[in-house]
């Protein structure tokens, strides 16, 4: 980062250099900071340039009188596009002298590329996944326990610790239908996942199976 400046000929450059340097340092290396002369429509100084322009080049700002007065001297963020395809978010601020006249225009151009790349990565993680190959999980009773309990928790919106007796019976009924309890080691795992004692689990199972025994 470095400023192309001519401090000896224009007092506005050393006046605003600390501000411009601070912004450039904070957003480096993704922001270009440019100080413009609205009178001559030329670049006074530039920090972290993203193009080949430099001090003394045309600013091409246009007429300040044509700006919306409700902007209160700060305009943006608005979008710009570089020739290499990079999209920028830009903000422009009119800097006024002691008499309230426009003295300089400060522009900050932020390269959105890293933000867009991060958004693309997050979107990829959030994208719908393909349906899992069921044959690989047919015998995975542990996976089934997690799925049944987790699905019920999500539907009811209640954590495992706050599940009611009816909630637990509903879960155990599902697991019973899936023949999970036919696996010798399943009961302790279910009790642990539901955060209840084994005796409580066996009591609920007995209650669940009681009508079937009377038939």
N, C-alpha and C positions, 0 to 999 in steps of 0.2 A: 504494500500500500504506500502511495506517495502522492503528494499534491503537485500538479503542474501549475505553478503560480508565479506572479510577478509582484511581490510585496512592495517594491520600491515605488511603483507607479500608481498603485490603487490601494488606498487605505482600507477599503472594504474587505479585502482578502485577509489581512492579518486580524481584522476585527472579528470575522466570522469563522476563521480557521479552527479555533478550539471546538466550536460547535460541530462543524463538519467532520473534524477528525474523530470526535467522540462517537458520532453516529456511525461513521465508517468502521471504527474499531469494534463497536458493539455488534454490527451485522456482518463483519468481514468473515469470509470473502464473498458474500452473496449480495452485497449492496454497493451500488455506485452512488456517490454523492457529488452533486454538481452545483456550483454557485454561478448564477447567470447575472449579467448586466442587462436590466430591462431597457435601459436607454439606448444602448448600441446593439442589443440583441446578440451579444457575444458571450462566450464562456469565460468567466473570470478565473475559475479554478475547478479542478476535478480530482476526486479521490477514488481510487480503485476503479479506473475506467473499464467499461465493458465493451467499448468500441474504440475505434482509432481516433476519435475526436479528442481535442485537447484545448488548452488555454488559447483564447483568441478565435476559436472556430465559431461559426454561426450557431446561435442557440435555437433559432426558429421557434421562439415562444409564442409569437403572435402578439396581438394587441391586448394589454392588460385591461383596457377600458371595456373590452368585449366580455370580460368574465362576469359571472353572476355575482352581484354584490352581496348576496346572502351567504356566500362562501366564507366570509369573515377571514379572508387571506389564507386559508388552508383549503386545498382542493385535492380530492382523492379519498381513498385509493382508486385509481383508474388503471386500466390495462394497457400495456405496450407490448410490442412484439419485435424481437431482434431478427436480423437477417438469418441467423443460424437456427431460428425456430424457437428460441427461448422466450417464455412469457414472463413479463415483469409486472409487478404491482408497484405503482408509482404514486408518490405524494408530492405536491408542490406547495410551497409556502412563500408568500410575499413578505419580505423583510423591509420595514419602513424606517425612515430616518426620524430625527427629532421633530420635524415639521409634519410628519405623517405621510410623506411622499414615498412611493416605492423606491427603495435603494438597491435591493437585490432580490433575486428569486432563488430559493433553495429547493432543489429537487432531489428526492431519494428514490432510486430505482432498485427494487428488491427482486432478485432472481427467484422465481417460483419453482424452479426445477427440483430442488431437494424436497420441497413440500409436496409436489406432485408425485415424486418417486415414493415418498413415505406413504402417501394416500393410496398409491397403487399396491404397495405391499400389504397395507391393512385391508384393502378391498379383497385382495387375493385370499387372505386368511379368513375373511368373513364370507367368502363365496360358498354357495351350497356344495356340499360334498356328495360324491356318488354314493349310491346305496351300498351298504356293506355286504360282502359276500356271505350270505346266511349260512351256507354249509360249514364255514370256518368257525361259526359260533354256536352251532347246534348243541354241542356237548359242553359249552362253557357255562356251567351253572353259576359260577361266581359273577360272570358278566351279566347274566340274567337277573340275579339278585340286585345288582347295582342299578340296572336299567328300570326294573319295576318300581323300586323304592324312589329312585331319582325322578321318574316320570310323575309319580303321585305327589311328590313334594312340589314339583313345578306347577302341577295343575291346581293344587290346593293353595299354594302360596304359603304353606306353613313349614317351618323347619322340622327335622326329624324329632327333635326333643318335644315339640308341641303337637305331635300327631295324636289324635283322639283314639279311643278304643275302636271305634268304627273304622277309622282310617287304617289302623293296623290289621283289623280283620279283612278289610278289602285287599290290602297288600298280600296278606298270607293266603287269601283265596286265589289270587292270581298265581302266586308261587306254587300253590298246591296243584292248580290246573296244569302248570308247566312241569309237574313232577320233580320240582327242585328238591323236595324233602325226601325223595327216594334216594338221594345221595347221602351217604352216612355222615359226611362232615358238614352238611349244609346248615343244619340247625344252629350251631354256634356262630356261624358266619352271619346268618340272618339276624340273630339276636344282637350281635355286635353292630350290624349296619343300622338296625332300628334303635340302638342304644337302650335296650331293655335287658333284663336278666334272662337267663335260660329258663328259669322256672316260670316267669311271666310268659315267655314264648310258648312253652309247652301248655300252659293253661289256656292261652288263646287258641292254640291248635286243637286242644280237646274240645273247646267250645265250638270251633268251626266244624269239627268232624262229628259232633254229637247228633245232629239231625240225620246225618247219613247213617249212623249206627242204628237209629230207631226204625229206619225204613226196612 
